[in-house]
Amino acid sequence: MATDVHGPVTARSAAAAPATTQAVRVEGLTRSFDGRPVIDKLQLDVRQGEFVALLGRSGCGKSTLLRILAGLDRDIEGTVLVPRRKAVAFQAPRLMPWKKVWRNVLLGLPGKPERAVAERALAEVGLGDHADAWPKTLSGGEAQRASLARALVREPDLLLLDEPFGALDALTRIKAQRLVGELWQRRGCAVLLVTHDVEEAVLLADRVLVMDDGVIAHEQRIDLDRPRDITDPRFAELRAGLLERLGVDTAAEAA
């Protein structure tokens, strides 16, 4: 698997990339703004095919970490090893309103990919009949699915999701979560999901990480069968434990 290396010249070369069982390796990562480290000597590994969710309070560095992994922020210290084939979907779909949906899906791809490439990706996310639609005609959920199609068409080994369901209504959010879970199981790529929703993290992830003060402060493996049942007492226990890690009084929440 080809690997990108981000970091100073002391970072190891692509020839010394992580073992093939790993999609991401981060060692001693530091990112500072105005002299203040938002990410401070962070360590992170993500295995190939693993679904990891990243939780944390606002401002803890979650989205900064995702941008670094995506190659959008390179002003860092430390070593970041990621697959060359990676894609990112943000909370805002970021569709170009003057381009039809199928052209949005192909946006940024090298060469001159054919329309059929976009149509296959759109069919995979349930938008096969929207290829010729204009973005302004899509619902919020449809626009987010088009954004996912744009990510999937890159055939990523690593899919980065930055709160992609945050702006959706409750019912649409549930459908989008189910879709992402199905796509992940079908594609087999590694996924890193940044979210504020603890229930979403437990529902989708193999492993949940809690970020605090610029480091990974807690790791929780989610050893539950799929599909997951939110009424399962073990689900509730895991959710409650993660909420406590985030400083949420679960007793008060229940009241």
C-alpha positions, 0 to 999 in steps of 0.5 A: 500500500502506497503511503504519504509521509507528512512531517519534518525531514526526520520523519521516516521515508515511505519505504519505511511505511507501517506494516501492511496491517496498518492504514495510519501511523502517527508518532509524536505529532504536534500542531501549534497555533500562535505558539500554543499546541492544539495537538501535543506529541499525539500517537495514533494507529489505525489498522486497515479495514478498522472503523475508528471514531474520535470524540472530544470537546469542541476545540480539543483538536479533532478536526485539526487531526483529521485535516492533517491526516487528509494532507490539508495541514502540513505545518506540523512536527512529528511523523504522519504515515497515511495511504496515498489513496484517501478521501474526506467528507465534511459536515458541509457537502461542499457541492459546486452549485454550477455543476450537476451532481455527476460532475461534482462527484468527479471534481478533482479526480486526475485525468478525464474520468467518464461519467459512468464512474460517477454514476456507479458511485452515485448508485452505491449511495442510492442516488443513481437517478440524481446524476443530472440533478443540480445541487440546489434541488437535493435535500440535506441527506441527498447532498451528503450522500453525493459528498460520500459518492465523491469520496468513494469514487477515489477508491480510498484506503482511508476514508476521513469523515468530519461530522458528516451527519451533524447538520441532518435531521434525526431520521435522515441522520439514522439513514446516513449512519446506516449507509456509512456502515454498509459502505464501510463493510462493503469497501473494507477501507479504514475509516476515521469518523470525527463526531460529537455524538457518543451514540453514533460512535458506539453504533458504528466504530470498532474502537472509540478514541477520546481526545483531550488536551491535544492527545488521545486520552482514552481508548474504548474497544466496542466488542458488540455484534453487528448490527448493533442494538441501542437497547442492548444493556452493553450498548448503554453501558459503553455509551455511559462510560464514554459520556463520563470520560467526556465530563457528562453527568449521566445521572443528570442526563437520565433525570 
